[in-house]
């Protein structure tokens, strides 16, 4: 039962996530950091284990993977993980779609890791660059036209992706929707071909529709259901001088069973004794995906392009050597310069064939 009072037993620090005096801060939490929690102060690193079996977790460098769209313009992204609420895939498109696409199973959210180009949609064109999120509502007609080879993490949700409800900070922080880029209507003229294909992707299969005109022929549009781009540089991180805040304050978009979060460059915590790295935790109710876009952390380069999967109930967190480095160099660094995109899912994720 939740209560205003939180109990203490044994040796515990006075402040949360601070002044550990050699102990290891380990959180067992419910509801993705918003429910009941227990903090266990351990003698040893709880991530120092060897794992065997389906919940062993996954670390993969996306540069080592070859999705179908990397070599074939008609190819599709490579499935990485899935559950009944969502699919996470990797796209490395090098050439324009030779047809239009319409994803029937749900909304799509591309996070662009490398490359630039344009999504041509029935609402108008959306230019993209590294660091952009590209949101495409369910059943939107579009084709991707890369200017340079484009690597992107693709998040597909069965339910509708929406900004979280406005909390104490109001509607503009950390995600100010006024900074989203909205397409201008543009009807595309026919180019003389006999027919135009639109591929409807559904349940791992596709159906083709053939038109005698270009299907992006809208002279205008109105309403509140539309594609957009949003760049991570326009997201405003929430922070505290005295405590490393939980991931929930970095929520960007969410759908049923799926949360998309941003961990972005920001000033570092300044109160002496405060832990600057996320505490060890085993999120009891969520699987966690982290995609490293790049940056540095207290002088150490982060592995750009690394994707990690931490299953619910399994300890994870930065190793103790990284925590000791952050403590030793507390006075040497005043910023956290990482860019990490996270996806938390309520239901357990199953790795795709390429990862299994």
N, C-alpha and C positions, 0 to 999 in steps of 0.2 A: 504493500500500500504506500502511495506517495504521501509525504508529510512535509510540513514546513521544517521540522527538526531532522537533521541528519546526524546519525550516531557516529561515535569514534570509539575504537578499541585499540589498544596497543600503542606503538610508536607511529605518530603521524605528524607531518609538518603543519604549522599553524595556517599557512596560506596554501590555497589550491595551486598546483602546478608550479611550486616554487620552494626554495630552501630545502632541497631533498637530503642534503648531508650524506650522500653516498647511496641512498635508497633508490629503487627503480619504481617510477610512478606508472601504475598499470590500471587502466579503467575497464571495467565490465559494465557496459551501458545498454540501455533499452531505448527503442524508438529513435535510433540514429542521433544520439547525443541530446535528445529533448525529453527523454523519460527518466526513470529511476537509474541511478548510477551507484557503483561501488568502486572506490579507489583502493587498490591493494598496494602497499609499499613493500616491495620485495628486495631481497638481498642480491638477486641475480637477474640478468637480462632475460625477460620472458620470451624473446624471439630466438634465443640460442637453442634451437631444436632442429632435428632432421625429420622431414615429413615424407610419408609414403601414403598413397591413396588419392581418391578423387578430390579431397579438400586440401591438397598440398599447396595450392596457389600456383600462379603463373607469372613469370617475368619474360617479356619478349621484346626484342628490338625490332620495330616495324620495318626498318630498312632491309631486314633479312626475309621479309615476306613478299610474295608476288601475287597480288590480286589479279583477277581476270582483266580488269580495265587498264592494267599497266601495259599489256601487250596487245590487246584486242579492243578497238573502239566500241565494239558491240558487247564487250565484257562487263561484268558486274563487280562490285566490291567484294572483298573476301570476308566471310562471316568469322568473327572472333569469338563472340559470346552471345548467348540468347537465353531468355526465359519467357514465360507466357505474356509478360508485359513489354518486352523490348528486345531489340537486336542491336548489337554493336559490331560494326564492320570497318574494314580498312579499305580506302580507295586510294589508288595511285594513278589517276587518269592522266594519260599523255596526249590524247587526241580527242577532238570533239565527238560527242554522241552523234552517230549517223541517223538518229531518229529522236523523237521526243519521248520522255519518260513520264509516267504517272504512277506513283506508289500508292496502292490501294489499301495496304494493310495498316497504315498509320502515318503520323507526322515524321518528318526527317529533319535532323539537325546536323549539319556538317561543321566540324571544327577544322579549319585550314591550318595545317602544320607547315607546309612548304608550297610554293607556287602561287601563281595569280591567274586571273582570267575572268570569265563572266558566266553567270547562270542566266540563260535566256528563258524567261517565263511568260506565261500568258498575261501576267500583270505588268510586264516590262522587264528591263534588264537589271541585273544585280551584279556589279563588279565585286570581286573578292581579292584579298591579299592575305599573307600569313598573319595569323592571330584573329581572323574573322570567324564568327559564327554565321552560318547561312541557314536560316529557318525556312522550311518548305512545308506548308500545311498539307495534310492528307489530300491526295488526289489532285494536287497542283500539277499542271502540265509544264514541263521544263526540259531543257537540255543544257549540259555543261560544256562550255567551250574554253578549255584551258589555254592561256597564252604561254605559260611554261608548265612543265610537268608538275602535277599537283598531288600532294599527299594530304589526306584528310581522314580524321576519325568520323565515322557516320553513326549517329545515334537515331534509331527508329523506334518510336513508341506507339503502342496500340492506342492508348488514350491520348487526348489532346495535351500538348505541351503549353504550359501557361506560366507567367511570372507568379511567384508565391504571393499570398495575401500580404498587403502592406502591414507592417508591424509598427513598433514604436518609432522607427526612423521615418516613416511616411513612404510615399509612393516613388520617390526619386533616388533613394539610396538603399542598397548599393547600385541597383540597376535602374538607370534613368532611361525610360523607354523613348524619351524625346530624342535621344542620341542614336536610335536605330535608323538605318538607312532604308527608306521605303522606295520601291520602284516607281518610275513614271510610266504611265501607259504608253505603249507603242505597238501599233498594229504592224505585223511583218507582211510585206508583199510576197505574193507567190513568186517562185523563181523559175517557173516553167516546167517543173517535173509533173508527171502524170498523177502521182499520189504521194501523200505524206503519212508516215507511220508514227503512231503513238503506241508505245509498249506499256501496258498495264502490268506492273509487277505485283504478284499476290501469292502468298503461301509457297514461296520457292519456285513458282512457275511464272509464266507471263502469257498475256493475251494481246494480240496486235489489233489495233483499229487503224483503218486506212481512210484518209480524207482526200478529197480532190482539191483542197485548199490548205494553206498553212494554218494549223490550228491556233497559232498565237496571233489571232486577228482581232483582238479586243481594242476598240478605239478608246475605251475608258473603263474605269471601275470605281466602285464605292463600297464602303462597308468596313468591318473590323476583323476580317479573316483574310490575311494577305502574307506573302513572304517578306522577309527583311534580312539584312545583315546587321551584326553588332560586333564591334571590335573590342577585344579585351582591354585595350588601353583606355576605353571609355567607362569601364566598370570601376566603381569606387570602393576599395577595400575598407572594411570596418576593423578597427584595431583598438588595443588597450596598451598603455605603458606598463601595467602591472601584472598582466596575465596573458598567456597565449590563448586566444579565443577558439572555441570549437568550430568545426567545419560548417555548421549550420548557418553561421553569419555570412558565409560566402555563397549562399544559394543563388543561382541564376534563373533557371527554369525548372519546372517539375511537371510530371504527369503521374497518373496512378501507378504507384510502385517504383517510380524512377525520379531521382534528383540529379540535376546537373549543377556542379559547383566550380568556382574559379579560385585558385590560390595564386595571387598576383603580387608583383613588386610593391613594397610598402615599407614604412619606417619600422625598425625592429623595436621590441620591448626594451625599456630603458631602466626599469627599477632593478637594482642589484638583487641577485638570487633568483630572478624570474627565469624559468625555462623557456627558451626561444624556439624549441622544436616541439612538434606535436607529441604528446605523451604516448606511451605504449597503450594499445587498446585492442580489444577483440569485440568489435561491434556485433552484439548478439542478434540483431534483427536485420542487418543489411550486408550484402556483398559490396565490396569497394573496388572500383577501377580507378587507377591514376595514370594519366597520360602526360609525360614530361615534354612540354613544348620547348623548354630551354631555360637558360639563366644560370645564376650561381647562387651558392648558399654559404655565406660567411667565408668567401674566398675559394670555395671548391666548385668546379664546374659540374653542373647537373647533366646527366646522360640524355641529351635531346633525342626524342623518338622512342624512349623506353616506355612500355606499357606494362603495368603490374596489376595483378588480380589478387585481392585478399578476401577469401571466403569468410562469411559470417562465422563467428565462434572461434576463429584462429587468430592468435596474437600477431600483430604486425606493428611496424614503426621503425624509425631510423635507428641504426645500430648504436650501441653504446659509445663506440669510438667517435661517431659524429656528434653525439651529445657532449662528450668531453671536450671535443674541439670547440664547440660553440661556447662552452663555459670558459675555457682558457682564453679565448679571443673575444670575450664579451665587450671589452673596451675598444677593440680594433674595428668593429663593424657596427654601423648604425642603421643598416637596411637589410631587408630580406629581398633578394632579387630573383626569386623563382617565378616561373609561369607553369602551373600544373593544372590540367583540366581533370576533374574528378566526376565519376558517375557512380552513385550509390543506388542499389536496387533492393527492394524489399524481399523479392523472391530470389532464390539461389540461381546463379548463372551457370550455364553449361558451356564449357569450351567448344568451339567449332572443330570440325575435323582437322584443320591445319594445325591447331594447337594441341589436339589430343595426340 
